Amino acid sequence: MKNIYIILIAFIGVLVVSCNADAVDERPIVEAVSTPEITAPATGKEFVLDVNKPTEEAAKFQWSPAKYSAAVVVKYTLLMDKKGGDFTKPITLATTNSSEASVVVKNLNQAAIDLGATTDVASQFDVKVASSVSGGVPQISKTLITISVTPYAGKVDYEFKEWYLVGDATASGWDNNKGNQILFRSPKNANQYTFTGFFKVGGFKVINTLGSWVPMYGGSDGGLVYRGKDSDPDPANIAIAVEGYYTFTIDVEKLTYKLTPYDATAAKTFATIGIIGDSTPKGWDGSTPMIKSSFNAHVWSLGVTSLNDGGLKFRANDSWDVSWGGDTAFSGGGNGENVPVQKSKYVIYFNDLDGSYLMIPNQE
């Protein structure tokens, strides 16, 4: 009887496989019928992009629907290449299932720059639209339109990571998106970060993305432990046994940290600290004030701020009696040089205990 059941199950399995194979063979073959063609904007359209309107619509592209031999869901990809390019390495402006796509100013601007455009100069680009069905049966416009784009200074090259403190020993407590203290990156070694400031009794960890618990570092006895995904074990807290000021330094390559007491008894506190320089909103005529931390009297920040090409310094009390500078972009401190700045929108952090600064470009 047992053998009969085995034979019966095997027979049913063969029958199911045969039916599935027949079903696959009977599927309709989808073939391309006609390509999508751009209908708007008209070829020759000029776009002069405005740095102050990055999220506004720059252009709406429309095209005729691609046709296939069966009713299918079509995916469209709007492509841009330099004028006369062969579209082997185009920039994707949009992907959609519709026959139109809006492109905002900042995306069209960056596409033009990535394709070699000079800022504040009109450049010519070709635009096509491609279609596909489930990743196959590709089609691309037989004709193209040519547009003129005058871009502004786009994204500043910035390939660094930021790390923030979280924990009951720090300003934000265990909230991972509430004014978390940022670590200041070494200008000489992008794997090293430091912060000198006040810590409560308790513990803390280090996170990379505000609002997320991964990636994260914890640790003990000078060794960092990395948590790369939610399913990884939660590392130990770095402990603060006595309330006070400390210098905390990590090396994310060597997976080490140091936590040493810092004597802040002689440190001055300032009523105001601001940025000043030809790159700042008030030039060299006046300081743009920063905001002092309510948790740490020596930590300052400035929200999204437009800066121009040039330089800046940090100074206290709207006076030149006490000021700080640096000779490296984005992060540094410790000397009186003008901090070099490329035109962009920045979030800025400063620590008056050691003159550390951090400037993160490409903000909105």
C-alpha positions in Angstrom: 0.0 0.0 0.0 2.8 2.3 0.9 4.4 1.9 -2.6 1.1 2.7 -4.2 1.0 6.0 -2.4 4.5 6.9 -3.5 3.7 6.1 -7.1 0.5 8.2 -6.9 2.3 11.2 -5.5 5.1 11.0 -8.1 2.4 10.8 -10.9 0.6 13.9 -9.5 4.0 15.8 -9.4 4.7 15.0 -13.0 1.2 16.1 -14.0 1.6 19.4 -12.2 5.0 20.1 -13.8 3.6 19.2 -17.2 0.6 21.5 -16.7 2.9 24.4 -15.7 5.1 23.9 -18.7 2.1 23.9 -21.0 0.9 27.2 -19.3 4.2 28.8 -19.9 4.2 27.7 -23.5 0.8 29.2 -24.0 1.7 32.6 -22.7 1.3 35.3 -25.3 4.6 36.7 -26.7 4.8 40.4 -26.2 6.4 42.3 -29.1 7.3 45.9 -29.7 5.0 47.8 -32.0 5.9 51.5 -31.9 8.4 53.6 -30.0 7.4 56.4 -27.5 8.2 59.8 -28.9 8.6 63.1 -26.9 5.9 65.6 -27.7 6.8 68.4 -25.2 8.7 70.5 -24.6 9.6 71.5 -28.1 13.1 71.0 -29.3 15.2 74.1 -28.7 13.6 74.9 -25.4 15.9 76.9 -23.1 16.1 76.4 -19.3 18.0 78.9 -17.1 17.9 77.3 -13.7 17.5 79.3 -10.4 19.7 78.3 -7.4 17.0 79.7 -5.1 14.2 77.3 -6.5 15.8 73.8 -6.3 12.6 71.9 -5.6 10.4 73.7 -8.1 9.5 72.1 -11.4 12.0 73.0 -14.1 10.3 71.1 -17.0 7.5 68.7 -17.8 8.3 66.2 -20.4 5.5 64.4 -22.3 5.6 61.6 -24.9 3.3 59.4 -26.9 2.7 56.0 -25.4 4.8 53.1 -26.5 2.7 50.4 -28.2 3.1 46.6 -27.7 1.3 43.6 -29.1 -0.6 42.9 -25.9 -2.0 44.9 -23.0 1.0 45.3 -20.6 2.3 47.7 -18.0 4.9 49.9 -19.6 7.8 51.4 -17.7 9.3 54.6 -19.2 12.8 56.1 -18.6 13.6 59.7 -19.5 17.2 60.0 -20.6 19.5 62.9 -21.2 22.9 63.0 -22.9 25.2 65.7 -24.1 24.3 67.0 -27.6 25.5 64.5 -30.2 26.0 61.8 -27.5 25.3 58.1 -28.3 23.2 57.5 -25.1 25.5 54.7 -24.0 26.0 56.4 -20.6 23.0 58.8 -20.3 21.7 60.5 -17.2 18.3 59.2 -16.1 16.0 62.2 -15.4 12.9 60.1 -14.4 11.3 56.7 -14.4 7.5 56.3 -14.5 4.6 54.3 -15.8 3.0 57.4 -17.1 3.5 59.2 -20.4 4.8 62.3 -18.7 7.4 63.3 -16.0 8.2 66.4 -14.1 11.8 67.2 -13.5 12.7 69.6 -10.6 15.3 72.3 -10.9 18.0 70.6 -8.7 17.8 67.3 -10.7 18.0 68.9 -14.1 20.8 71.1 -12.8 22.9 68.2 -11.5 22.3 66.1 -14.7 23.7 69.0 -16.8 26.7 69.3 -14.5 27.3 65.5 -14.5 27.3 65.6 -18.3 30.0 68.2 -18.3 28.2 71.5 -18.4 29.9 74.7 -17.2 27.9 76.5 -14.5 26.3 79.8 -15.6 26.9 78.9 -19.3 24.2 77.6 -21.6 24.9 74.0 -22.8 23.1 71.8 -25.3 21.7 68.4 -24.4 19.7 65.7 -26.2 16.7 64.0 -24.6 15.1 60.7 -25.4 12.5 58.4 -23.8 12.9 54.6 -23.5 10.2 52.0 -22.7 10.3 48.4 -21.4 8.0 45.7 -20.2 9.0 43.8 -17.0 12.6 44.7 -17.8 12.4 43.3 -21.4 11.2 44.3 -24.8 13.1 47.6 -24.8 12.3 50.5 -27.1 13.8 53.9 -27.4 12.7 57.1 -29.2 13.6 57.2 -32.9 13.8 61.0 -32.7 15.1 63.2 -29.9 14.7 66.8 -28.7 17.6 69.1 -28.0 17.3 71.5 -25.0 19.5 74.3 -23.6 20.4 74.2 -19.9 22.2 76.9 -18.0 23.1 75.4 -14.6 24.1 77.0 -11.4 26.9 75.7 -9.2 25.7 72.3 -8.3 26.6 69.8 -5.6 29.9 70.1 -4.0 32.0 66.9 -4.1 31.5 65.5 -0.6 32.0 61.8 0.1 32.3 61.8 3.9 30.1 60.1 6.5 28.7 61.8 9.6 28.4 60.2 13.1 26.2 61.3 15.9 25.9 60.6 19.7 22.8 59.0 21.1 22.2 57.9 24.7 21.2 59.1 28.1 24.7 60.6 28.7 24.2 62.9 25.7 22.1 65.9 24.6 19.4 63.9 22.8 19.0 61.1 25.3 17.9 57.9 23.6 16.0 59.7 20.9 17.9 59.1 17.6 16.5 62.2 15.9 16.4 65.0 18.4 19.3 67.4 18.1 21.9 64.7 18.4 25.5 65.9 18.9 27.6 65.4 15.8 31.2 64.2 15.9 33.9 66.4 14.3 35.8 64.6 11.6 39.6 64.9 11.4 40.7 66.8 8.3 43.7 64.5 8.0 42.1 61.1 8.4 38.5 60.6 7.3 38.2 57.5 9.6 38.8 59.5 12.8 36.1 61.5 14.6 36.2 63.4 17.9 34.1 65.4 20.2 35.1 67.3 23.3 32.2 68.2 25.5 29.8 67.5 28.4 28.5 64.1 29.2 26.0 63.0 31.9 26.3 59.8 33.9 24.9 57.0 31.8 25.8 55.5 28.4 25.9 56.3 24.7 26.4 54.9 21.3 27.2 56.4 17.9 24.8 56.4 14.9 25.3 57.4 11.3 21.8 58.2 10.1 19.4 60.4 12.2 16.2 58.5 12.8 17.8 55.1 12.3 19.6 52.6 14.7 21.8 51.3 11.9 24.6 51.6 11.2 25.8 52.0 14.8 28.8 51.6 17.0 28.9 50.7 20.6 31.7 49.1 22.6 33.7 48.7 25.8 37.3 48.8 26.9 38.4 50.9 24.0 37.1 48.6 21.3 34.3 49.6 18.9 31.6 47.1 18.0 29.8 47.6 14.7 26.1 47.0 14.1 25.3 47.1 10.4 21.7 45.9 10.2 18.7 45.6 12.4 19.2 41.8 12.8 22.7 42.3 14.2 23.2 42.1 18.0 22.9 45.4 19.8 26.4 46.5 21.0 27.2 47.6 24.5 26.8 51.2 25.6 30.0 53.2 26.1 29.7 54.1 29.8 30.1 57.5 31.5 30.6 56.8 35.3 31.2 60.4 36.4 29.4 63.5 34.9 31.8 66.0 33.3 33.7 67.0 30.2 35.4 64.4 28.1 37.2 64.1 24.8 35.7 61.1 22.9 37.6 59.9 19.8 36.8 57.0 17.5 38.6 55.4 14.5 36.1 53.5 12.4 38.8 51.7 10.4 40.7 50.4 13.4 37.5 50.0 15.5 38.9 51.7 18.5 37.8 54.6 20.8 39.3 56.7 23.5 37.4 58.5 26.2 39.5 60.8 28.4 38.5 63.5 31.0 38.9 67.1 29.8 39.5 70.0 32.2 37.0 72.7 31.2 37.3 74.8 34.4 39.3 77.5 32.7 37.4 77.5 29.5 35.7 80.8 28.6 32.0 80.9 27.7 30.7 83.3 25.1 27.5 85.1 24.6 27.6 84.8 20.9 29.6 83.1 18.2 29.0 83.7 14.5 30.5 83.1 11.1 32.1 86.0 9.1 33.8 86.2 5.8 33.4 86.9 2.1 31.5 83.6 1.7 28.9 84.4 4.3 25.6 86.4 4.0 27.1 89.6 5.6 30.5 89.3 4.1 33.3 90.8 6.3 31.0 93.5 7.6 29.1 91.4 10.2 28.7 88.0 11.8 25.9 85.6 11.0 25.0 84.3 14.5 25.1 80.6 15.4 22.8 78.9 18.0 24.3 77.8 21.3 23.4 74.3 22.6 21.2 74.3 25.7 23.0 71.1 26.8 26.6 72.2 26.2 27.6 75.9 26.5 30.6 75.4 24.1 28.7 73.8 21.1 27.2 75.9 18.4 25.3 75.2 15.2 23.8 76.9 12.2 21.0 75.5 10.1 20.8 75.5 6.3 22.8 78.5 5.2 23.8 79.7 1.7 27.5 80.4 1.3 29.4 81.6 -1.6 32.9 80.8 -2.9 35.4 82.4 -0.6 36.4 82.0 3.1 35.1 82.4 6.6 36.1 82.5 10.2 34.3 81.9 13.5 34.4 84.7 16.0 33.0 85.4 19.5 30.9 88.3 20.7 30.9 90.1 17.3 34.5 91.1 17.9 37.9 90.2 16.7 39.2 89.7 20.2 38.6 85.9 20.0 38.3 84.1 16.6 39.0 80.8 15.0 39.8 79.5 11.5 41.2 76.6 9.6 42.8 75.8 6.3 40.8 72.7 5.3 37.3 72.6 3.7 34.4 70.9 5.5 36.2 70.1 8.8 39.2 71.2 10.8 40.2 73.9 13.3 43.1 75.1 15.3 44.6 78.0 13.3 43.8 81.5 12.1 43.5 80.9 8.4 40.3 81.5 6.5 38.2 78.3 6.1 37.9 77.6 2.4 34.3 77.5 1.1 32.7 76.4 -2.1 29.4 77.8 -3.1 26.6 75.6 -1.7 24.0 75.4 1.2 25.6 74.2 4.4 24.7 73.0 7.9 27.5 74.2 10.2 28.8 73.0 13.6 31.4 74.6 15.8 33.0 73.7 19.2 34.7 76.7 21.0 36.7 74.4 23.3 39.0 73.2 20.6 38.0 75.3 17.6 36.7 72.2 15.7 34.3 72.9 12.9 32.2 70.8 10.5 30.4 72.1 7.4 28.1 69.7 5.5 27.3 71.0 2.0 24.5 70.2 -0.5 21.6 70.9 1.9 18.2 72.1 0.9 
